[in-house]
Amino acid sequence: MNIQILKSFFLWCSIINIALLLLSTLICIYAPDWLYSMHGNWFSLSSETLNIIMYSYLGLFKIFIYIFNIAPLIALSIIK
């Protein structure tokens, strides 16, 4: 496996994960009632608790994208 294949792999992982993060963010912004009604049927959560959980999820997902996708992509770009 050469550096170019790894660089391409991390690039596509970053693109896919950023698209998923964007989709999740848009759902949280534009469909909070639908999100609450869906999760409210499964768990007994208040709307405020669900907002905290979703905000934490989005922040953690963003950090994971930085650490596991973008940082290796930058490192591979530097050593190439």
FENPEGI-V656689 format. One record per backbone hydrogen bond with DSSP energy under -0.5 kcal/mol. NH is the residue of the N-H (numbers start at 0). CO is the residue of the C=O. E is the energy in kcal/mol with one decimal. If there is no record, write none. Layout:
nh=NH co=CO e=E
nh=NH co=CO e=E
//
This chain:
nh=5 co=1 e=-1.9
nh=6 co=2 e=-2.7
nh=7 co=3 e=-2.2
nh=8 co=4 e=-2.4
nh=9 co=5 e=-2.6
nh=10 co=6 e=-2.0
nh=11 co=7 e=-2.4
nh=12 co=8 e=-2.4
nh=13 co=9 e=-2.2
nh=14 co=10 e=-2.3
nh=15 co=11 e=-2.5
nh=16 co=12 e=-2.5
nh=17 co=13 e=-2.5
nh=18 co=14 e=-2.0
nh=19 co=15 e=-2.1
nh=20 co=16 e=-2.3
nh=21 co=17 e=-2.5
nh=22 co=18 e=-2.5
nh=23 co=19 e=-2.6
nh=24 co=20 e=-2.4
nh=25 co=21 e=-2.6
nh=26 co=22 e=-2.3
nh=27 co=23 e=-2.3
nh=28 co=24 e=-2.1
nh=29 co=25 e=-3.0
nh=30 co=26 e=-2.0
nh=34 co=30 e=-2.2
nh=35 co=31 e=-2.6
nh=36 co=32 e=-2.7
nh=37 co=33 e=-2.3
nh=38 co=34 e=-2.3
nh=39 co=35 e=-2.8
nh=40 co=36 e=-1.0
nh=41 co=37 e=-0.7
nh=42 co=38 e=-2.8
nh=44 co=42 e=-1.4
nh=49 co=45 e=-2.2
nh=50 co=46 e=-2.0
nh=51 co=47 e=-2.0
nh=52 co=48 e=-2.4
nh=53 co=49 e=-2.8
nh=54 co=50 e=-2.4
nh=55 co=51 e=-2.3
nh=56 co=52 e=-2.6
nh=57 co=53 e=-2.5
nh=58 co=54 e=-2.1
nh=59 co=55 e=-2.7
nh=60 co=56 e=-2.7
nh=61 co=57 e=-2.0
nh=62 co=58 e=-2.1
nh=63 co=59 e=-2.5
nh=64 co=60 e=-2.1
nh=65 co=61 e=-2.2
nh=66 co=62 e=-2.6
nh=67 co=63 e=-2.9
nh=68 co=64 e=-1.7
nh=69 co=64 e=-2.2
nh=70 co=65 e=-2.4
nh=72 co=68 e=-1.4
nh=73 co=69 e=-2.5
nh=74 co=70 e=-2.5
nh=75 co=71 e=-2.6
nh=76 co=72 e=-1.9
nh=77 co=73 e=-2.1
nh=78 co=74 e=-2.2
nh=79 co=75 e=-1.1
//
